[in-house]
């Protein structure tokens, strides 16, 4: 492992067109799960100038049955949820307005061929909703056990949005991107080599004193969020480097669900299996298995069994149990990796009922309308609170220690 290097991660705000799409897709997931905890949803969203289009397959009592009949008022509820997401983000612009946008819904019933492979029937366990590989990761670079570059990128944009919503930064508009490059020494982040922030703004805030005020505001926010001493005279700043950024969001570029999977996960510090999360109910292992892999990796690091931990799971469509479980600790383990791997399998069986889709869903409590909050500023490194972000809990620490000790 290299000990001295530069590493970079990026994030995008809730108003980025792809994130608008993710949040809408997860609002649909939450709506279906609020009616039926066993609902099936695979919702894709496209956003563009004053238009939102939904497509995909769904199933759920209270919304749509297997014959494809919509419940009375269900489609109106979906449209209301879509417009609510756009309104809460803050889009009331000529080119994208929650009230004036055109909405099109092309959701249809789930394929019977997929349903027969996924559903639990007779002696057949519930199968995975698709084949694929999923990764979980944790490291001790931040208190959230997340890669520092991504953690700070998220926090910068989250703060800008919070200030905008609170009226503390009225010159900001919803669309924004951030990028943080940190210098690592002896494998630890020590300073910010470069900071990039591009934020949509109101007309005129790219000139003169207003431009200077906006840039000073961004620098102050970044300075407050990064650890003391990280910002130095050598830190390179790029704040709205193209100059003017008035036209943004879906009016500036089309957005699609699932195009920000590295932003959603670990900022490039760990592998990604390729599947997106938003718009999918928890029978889809792209989502649920990635969540449980993060849960297990985070508990390994929190238990002091490693400073960095990567976990891979693999599944086949319609098959309940994972095909493989792989643990890699990047040469930072305090116990043999084989022992950690065995401990993970043992504890997962005892505490979750195994790493089957059903075990993960029930063990983590994923059949609830909890996904809207996850669709912006990362699915990981968040605070486990109530039903939200259960995969961020560290309640397996003692069980893992005991299992490794034998």
N, C-alpha and C positions, 0 to 999 in steps of 0.2 A: 504494500500500500504506500502511495506517495504521502508524504507528511507536510509538504509545502506546495501550495497551489492556489489558483483562483477558481471559484465555482459560482455559477449564476442560476437563479430561478426567477420565473416571472409569475405574475398573477393578473387577473382581470376583474373588474368591478361587477357589481350586480347589474349595471346598466350596459355592459358589453353585449352586443347582439347575440352572441352564442350563449351567454349566461342568462339573458332574458328567455331564450328558448329553453334552457335547462330548468329554470324556475317555473315556467309554464308547464312543462312536462311533469315536474314533480308535484305541482298543484293538482294536476289531474290524478296522479297516483294517490295523493292524500285524499282527494274527494272520493275516489272509489273505495279506498280502505276504510274511510269513515263510515261507509254504508255496509261494507262486507269485508271483514278481515281476511277472507280467503279470495278476494278479488284478484284477477289477473290483468295486468296492464303492461303494454309495451307502446308507449306514446312518444312519437317523434313530433317535434315542433319546428316550423320554419318561420322566421320573422324577417320582414323587409319593410319598405316604406309603407306605413299605415296599413299593414296587413299581417295577420297571424293565421297560419295554416296548421292544423293538426292532422296526423295520419298514424295508423297503427292498429293494433288489435287489443280488444278488451273483453272482459267478462266480469260480472259482479252483480249480485242481487241488489235491487234498489236502483240500478243504473241500466244494465242491459243484460238480457238473458242469452242462453246458448243458441236460441233461435234467431237472435239478432233484433229482438224487439226492444226499443228504448222505453224505459219507464216514463210515465208522464212527468214532464218538467226536467228530465235528466239532461237533455241537451242545453236547455237554458241555464242549468246549474253549471255546466262546464263553461259556457260562455261567460257567465258571471265570475267564475274563478279566474279565467284568463284575464279579463279586464281588471280584476282586483290586483293581480300580480303586477301588471303594467302600471297601474295607478300608484301602488305602494313603492315601486322603484322610483317613480317621480317623473314619468314621461307624460308631459303635456305640451309637446312641441308640434309645430305645424306638420312635420314629416312623420311623427309617430306620437299618437295621442290615445290614451286608454279609452276615451269615450268615442272617438271618431274612427278608429281603425276598423277595417273590414275583417271579419272573422269567418273562417271556413273550417268545418269539422268533417274529416273523412275517417274517423275511427270506425272500426267494424269488429264483429265478433271474432274471438280467438279461434284459430284453426283447430278443428277437431283432431287432426293428426298430432299436433303439438300437445293438446290437452290429454290425449290418451297416454302419452309418454310421461307427462308431468304429474298427473293426478294420482293420488293414493287410492287403490281399489283392491278389495279382497286381500290376498296375501302379498300384493305388490306395494312396496314403500313408495312414497313420493319421490319422483326422480328430479334430477337437475333440469332446469329449463333450457339449457343449452350445453354444448361442449365448451371447453376452453380452459385457459390457465389464468389464475388470479394470484396477485402478490400482496403481501403486507410488509410493512417496514416500520421501524422505530429506531431512533438514535438519541443519544444524550446531549445533543447540541443545544437544546432549549428545554425549559421546564415542561413544555408540552410534548417532549420527546419526538420532535419533528426536525427535519433539516432546517437549519437557521435561515438559509437564503429564501426558502419558500415561506417560512413562518413570518418573517419580516415583510415580505412582499404582500402577503395577505393582510397583515395588520395595518400597513400603510393605507391600502384602499378601503379597508373597513372603517378606519378613522375618518378618511375623507368623506365617505358616505354618511357616517354618523353626524359629522359636522354639517353636511349639506342638509340633512333631514332636520337637524336642530336649529337651522337658520344661522349657524355660526360661520358658514362659508357660502353665502347666497350667490356668489359668482360662479359656483360649480354647477355642472350638469351631470347626469348620471353615468355617462360612459367614461371609463378610465382604464389604464394599464400601468403596471409597475414592474420593475425589474431590479433585483438586488444582486450585486457581485461582491462576494466577501473574499478576503484573503485568509487562507488557512495556514497556520504555523504549528508544526508538530501535530497535525491532524485536527486542530481546534480553530474555530473562527476567531480572528483577532481584530479585524478592521474592515471597513467598507471601502472597497476599491472603486466602485462605481454605483451610482443610483440613477435609475431612469424612471420618470413618472410623466405620463401623458394623460392629461385630464381634460375632458370636454368642459367648455366654459361659456358663459354668456357673451353675447356680442360686445366687442370693445375691450375685452380683458386680455388681449394679446398685444396691447400697445402702451407705451409710456409708463406712467406711474401705476396703472392698474396691472400691467404685466409684471412689474417689479413686485407689487403687493402679492399677486398670486404665487410667484416663485418663492418669495420669502415665507409665505404661509406653508407651502409644501416642504421647504427646508426645515421649518420649525417642527412640523409634524414628524418628519423622518427622524430628526434629532431627538425628539421625545420618546420615540418608539424603539430605537436601536440602543443597545447597551452603551453605557458611558465609555467614551474613548474610541468608539468604532468610527465616528465621523472625524476625519483629520483634514489637514490642509491639502493632503494628497488625494482626497476623495474627489472623483470626477462626477459632476452633476450634469444630467440632461433632463431638463424640465420643459415639456412641450417642445421638443427639438425641431418639429416641423413648423413651429410658429403658431398659426391660427388653428383652433380645434373647436369650431362651433357646430358643424354638422357631424353628428355622431350617432351611436346606437344603431338600431335597425334601419334608420333613414340613411346612414352613411355606409352601411355594409349589411348584407344579409346574415342572419344568424341561424344556426342549426343546433339541435340537441346533440350533445356528445362530442363536440369538437375541442373541448378543453380538458382532456383526460389527464394530462400531466399537471395542469393547474389544480385539478381536483384531487390529485394523489400526493406525490412527493417531489414535485418540481424537478424531476430528472435525476434525483439522488438515488432512486431505486428503480428496478424494472417495473413495467406495466404490462399486463396480459393483453391489453388492446381493447377490452370492452368498456363502454361507458356505463355510468351509474344512473343518471337522471332519466326519468320516464319509465323505469322498470320496477315492477313489484318484487318483493323479496324472495319469490321462488326463483328468480333469475340469479344464478350464481355469479354472473358478472358483478352483481351488486353485493349480495349477501356474503358470498365467500371472500370477496375482497375486504368486506367489513370485519369478518371474523379473523382473517389473516392479520389485519392491523391490530385487532384486539389481542391476539396471542403474541404478536411481536412486541407490542407495547408492554405487555405484562412481563415478558422475558427481560426487557431492558429495565423496567421498574424494579424487578426482583434482583437486579445486579448480576444477572447471569451473563450479560454481554453489554457492551457499549453501543453496538449496532446489531440489528437483527433483521434479516430478510427471510420471509416465509413464502413458499410457493405451494399452491393447491391446484389440482387439476380434476376435471369432471368430464363425463360423457352424458349427452342428452338422454333423459329418461332413466339414468342410473343413479341410485341414491348415494352410495358411498364414494368419496374421492378416490381417484386412481392413484394419486401420489401425494405425499407430504414431504417437503424438503425444507430444511432449516440451514441457513448460512449466517455465521456471526462475524464475518469479515476479520477473522483473527483477533477478536476482542473478547472471546468467551472466558468465563471463569470456571467452566465445567466442559467436559467433552460434548461436542455437538450432537453426537449420537444419543447421549444421555438427555440433552435438552429436547431433542426430537421425540424421544420416547416419553418424556414427561409431558410434552404438549399433547401428544395423542391420548395419554392416560387422563390428564386433567380435562381435556375437551370431552372425552367420553363420560366422565363423572359429572361434570358441571353443565354441559350443554346437551348431553344425550348423543354425542358424536358430531362429526363434521358433515352430516347429511344436510341437504337443504332444509328439511323439517327441523332437525336438531338445532341448526343455526337460527332459523326463524323464531322458534319457540324459546330457545335458550337466551337469545339476546332481546326478545320482545320486539321483533321487526314488523309484525303484522298490525301496525298502527300508523295513523297519518302523521308521520314525524319527518317527512323528507324535504318539505319546502325549505326548512332552515339550513339544510345541507347543500343546497344547490348553488350557493355563492360563498366565496372565501374559503373553499376547501371542505372536503368531507372528513378530513382528519386533523388532529391537533385542536379540536374544539372541546368545549366543556361539557362533560356528561352531566345533565341536569334533568331530573324527572325522567320522562320517557325519551328525551332527546339524546342523541349520540351515545347510545349504550355501549357501542364498541370502543369508546374512549375510557371506559372504567378500568381501574387497575385492581380489581378484586380477586385476581387469580395469583397474586404474588406469593402468598404463603403456600398455596397448594403446589405451585411450580417448584418452589424451594424444597418442599418436602419430597416431591416426586423425584427430583434430581438427586437428593441426598439418599434416596432409596429406602 
